[in-house]
Amino acid sequence: MSKQIVSVDAGNGGVNAVMSLGNGRYRSVYFPSVRAAATGDSLGLGKELEIQYSFIDWYGHRYVLGDDVLRVTRRHMERHSGPNRYGNELHQFLIASAVAQLGVKAGGVDLTLFAPPGIYIDAKKAMEERIRNAGEVSIQLKGDRKPRAFTYDNITVWPEGVGAVACFILDDQGELVGTDLLDGETLVMDLGFYTLDALKLVDGNFNPEELQHATFENGGVMSHVLDPILRVVKKQGEDFSLLTADDVDRVIRLGLVSEDYTLKAAGYEIDLEPLVTKHRERYAEWIANNIVDNIFAGFRGIKSVILVGGGALLVEDYLREWYGDKLLNRKKQAATRKIHPVDFNAVGGLRFALRRVKQGSPT
């Protein structure tokens, strides 16, 4: 049995990962799914006069990752979206970076991953084959004296959204909590960076007949919130012309915590809160019109709706106002009240893995 149990939701927008520490405790890490080539060179001027940042060595190349890309270097910024990303080199890099940042240095890892339900079968096969064929992972974080070397002894791939279900029916140690929340039909809506996934379950079981309505391309936060705000920001002047959707995303992520939505560039500041309010409401309206009412009949016949992902907090209040108690309130359930919607998949995947390991199942 692999003692290092890790669950990684390496999405288009960000990577959420958790590792079991035993006794229901876990360590977590998050970073945006963007990297850029870097040298890691230092002028030797010290912390007071020189930018301090982390870098990662990966098979002969050095990268900065996540928010450090915006802070340190925007040259050769690299993302990859679309069905071919699953299990490819960049995807493997994001996964390995998360595993290393969680503290894994060597040995075997029991790894749980996720793929969009609309392409789940093909993506699962690609991820398993590519990651297994890559063999032992070698990665070195800044400060490491030597590369970390570990293997993925077991790889489990779940449809995105299934992890959220586990959060409601399993506790932090993978034990059933004994609830009827998922009796009847449940709809899991995962609002990601590029896509919106809608996964229907019946009595807690995945319904494969709903795959045709599972993944909505361009239904995520990027098209409906980030890009419209970025267009307005760039019109404010040339000093804002080099900003990207990642800059807007960072402001929103921090603003949801601090309520400060200030975007800074070249000594100028813009308060994005009015734009965020405008476009998150429009996003909620789009979801209601095109998905909830048009495809799922206004949630008629569906007992419970679970919102997952980075976009959940942007539209949750509007959808709850319009559709009431159909939306499960994570804050009122003991098993979920401490979990952020963006972490649902990763935490749920970990709970599934803990239960599987306790039962002695190999997969």
Residue pairs with C-beta under 8 A, 6 or more apart in sequence:
1 110
1 357
2 107
2 108
2 109
2 110
2 153
2 154
3 107
3 108
4 19
4 104
4 107
4 108
4 109
4 110
4 150
5 19
5 20
5 109
5 110
5 350
5 353
5 354
5 357
6 17
6 18
6 19
6 20
6 98
6 99
6 102
6 104
6 109
6 110
6 111
6 112
6 350
7 17
7 18
7 19
7 111
7 112
7 113
7 163
7 345
7 346
7 347
7 348
7 349
7 350
7 353
8 15
8 16
8 17
8 94
8 95
8 98
8 99
8 111
8 112
8 113
8 114
8 346
8 349
9 15
9 16
9 17
9 113
9 114
9 160
9 163
9 345
9 346
9 349
10 17
10 33
10 91
10 94
10 95
10 98
10 113
10 114
11 33
11 114
11 160
11 192
11 193
11 309
12 33
12 79
12 81
12 85
12 192
12 193
12 194
12 195
12 220
12 222
13 32
13 33
13 192
13 193
13 194
13 220
13 221
13 222
13 249
13 310
14 30
14 31
14 32
14 33
14 193
14 310
14 342
15 29
15 30
15 31
15 32
15 33
15 66
15 94
15 95
15 97
15 98
16 28
16 29
16 30
16 342
16 343
16 345
16 346
17 28
17 29
17 30
17 98
17 99
17 101
17 102
17 346
18 26
18 27
18 28
18 29
18 102
18 343
18 346
18 347
18 350
19 26
19 27
19 28
19 99
19 102
19 103
19 104
19 350
20 26
20 350
20 353
20 354
21 27
23 173
24 171
24 172
24 173
25 172
26 172
26 347
26 350
27 102
27 103
28 102
28 343
28 346
29 98
29 101
29 102
30 342
30 343
31 65
31 66
31 67
31 97
31 98
31 101
32 66
32 67
32 69
32 246
32 249
32 250
33 79
33 94
33 193
34 65
34 66
34 69
34 77
34 78
34 79
34 246
35 63
35 64
35 65
35 66
35 69
35 77
35 78
35 90
35 93
35 94
36 63
36 64
36 69
36 72
36 73
36 74
36 75
36 76
36 77
36 78
37 61
37 62
37 63
37 73
37 75
37 76
37 78
38 55
38 62
38 63
38 64
38 72
38 73
39 62
40 55
40 62
40 142
42 50
43 50
44 50
51 71
51 72
53 64
53 68
53 71
53 72
54 64
54 65
54 68
54 141
54 142
55 62
55 63
55 64
55 65
55 68
55 142
56 62
56 63
56 64
56 65
56 93
56 97
56 100
56 139
56 140
56 141
56 142
57 139
57 140
57 141
57 147
58 93
58 96
58 97
58 139
58 140
59 138
63 93
64 72
64 73
65 97
67 250
69 77
69 246
70 244
70 246
70 247
70 250
74 242
74 244
77 244
77 246
78 90
79 90
80 88
80 90
80 91
81 193
81 194
83 119
83 122
83 123
85 91
86 115
86 119
86 123
86 126
86 127
86 130
87 123
87 126
87 127
87 128
87 129
87 130
87 131
88 130
91 127
92 130
92 131
92 134
92 137
95 111
95 113
95 131
96 137
96 139
97 139
99 109
99 111
99 137
99 150
100 139
100 141
100 148
101 141
104 148
104 150
105 148
105 150
106 148
106 149
106 150
107 150
107 151
108 150
108 151
108 152
108 153
109 150
109 151
109 152
109 153
110 152
110 153
110 154
110 156
110 353
110 357
111 131
111 152
111 154
111 155
111 156
112 156
112 157
112 158
112 349
112 350
112 352
112 353
113 127
113 155
113 156
113 157
113 158
113 349
114 157
114 158
114 159
114 160
114 162
114 163
114 345
114 349
115 123
115 124
115 127
115 157
115 158
115 159
115 160
116 123
116 159
116 160
116 195
116 197
116 214
116 215
117 159
117 160
117 161
117 197
117 199
117 211
117 214
117 215
118 195
118 197
118 211
118 214
118 215
119 215
120 157
120 159
120 211
120 214
123 157
124 157
127 155
127 157
128 155
128 157
131 152
131 155
132 152
132 155
135 151
136 149
136 150
136 151
137 148
137 149
137 150
137 151
137 152
138 147
138 148
138 149
139 147
139 148
140 146
140 147
140 148
141 148
154 362
154 363
156 349
156 352
156 353
156 356
156 363
158 345
158 349
158 352
159 197
159 199
159 206
159 214
160 190
160 192
160 197
160 199
160 308
160 345
161 188
161 189
161 190
161 197
161 198
161 199
161 306
161 308
161 345
162 188
162 199
162 206
162 345
162 348
162 352
163 308
163 344
163 345
163 346
163 347
163 348
163 349
163 352
164 188
164 190
164 306
164 308
164 344
164 345
164 348
165 182
165 186
165 188
165 201
165 204
165 306
165 348
166 347
166 348
166 349
166 351
166 352
167 330
167 335
167 336
167 339
167 344
167 347
167 348
167 351
168 177
168 179
168 181
168 182
168 306
168 328
168 333
168 335
168 336
169 176
169 177
169 179
169 181
169 182
169 204
169 335
170 176
170 177
170 335
170 348
170 351
170 352
170 354
170 355
171 177
171 335
171 351
172 335
172 351
173 354
174 351
174 352
174 353
174 354
174 355
174 356
174 357
174 358
175 355
177 334
177 335
179 333
179 335
181 304
181 328
181 333
182 201
182 203
182 204
182 304
183 203
183 204
183 303
184 202
184 203
184 302
184 303
184 304
185 200
185 201
185 202
185 301
185 302
185 303
186 200
186 201
186 202
186 204
186 302
186 303
186 304
186 305
186 306
187 198
187 199
187 200
187 201
187 296
187 299
187 302
187 304
187 305
187 306
188 197
188 198
188 199
188 200
188 201
188 305
188 306
188 308
189 196
189 197
189 198
189 199
189 287
189 291
189 305
189 306
189 307
189 308
190 196
190 197
190 198
190 199
190 308
190 309
190 345
191 219
191 220
191 221
191 287
191 307
191 308
191 309
191 310
191 311
191 312
191 314
191 315
192 220
192 221
192 309
192 310
192 311
193 220
193 221
193 222
193 310
194 217
194 218
194 220
194 222
194 223
195 215
195 216
195 217
195 218
195 219
195 220
196 215
196 216
196 219
196 220
196 287
196 291
196 311
197 214
197 215
197 216
198 210
198 213
198 214
198 215
198 216
198 291
198 295
198 296
199 206
199 210
199 214
200 207
200 210
200 213
200 302
201 207
213 295
213 296
216 291
219 287
219 291
220 311
221 249
221 283
221 310
221 311
221 314
222 245
224 279
224 282
224 283
224 286
225 252
225 276
225 279
225 280
225 283
225 311
225 314
226 245
226 248
226 249
226 252
227 245
228 275
228 279
228 282
229 248
229 272
229 275
229 276
229 279
230 243
230 244
230 245
230 247
230 248
232 275
233 240
233 243
233 248
233 263
233 270
233 272
234 240
234 241
234 243
236 268
236 270
237 268
239 265
239 266
239 268
240 265
240 266
240 268
240 270
243 263
243 265
247 263
247 265
248 263
248 272
251 261
251 262
251 263
251 272
252 261
252 272
252 276
252 314
253 310
254 260
255 261
255 272
255 273
255 276
256 313
261 271
261 272
261 273
261 276
262 269
262 270
262 271
262 272
263 269
263 270
263 271
263 272
276 314
280 314
280 315
280 318
281 318
283 311
283 314
283 315
284 314
284 315
284 318
284 319
285 318
287 315
287 319
288 318
288 319
288 322
292 298
292 299
292 319
292 323
296 302
298 323
299 305
299 323
299 326
302 326
303 326
304 326
304 327
304 328
305 319
305 323
305 326
305 327
305 328
306 327
306 328
306 344
307 315
307 316
307 319
307 327
307 341
308 341
308 342
308 344
308 345
309 341
309 342
309 344
309 345
310 341
310 342
312 341
312 342
313 341
316 327
316 341
319 327
320 327
330 336
330 337
330 339
330 341
331 337
336 344
339 347
356 363
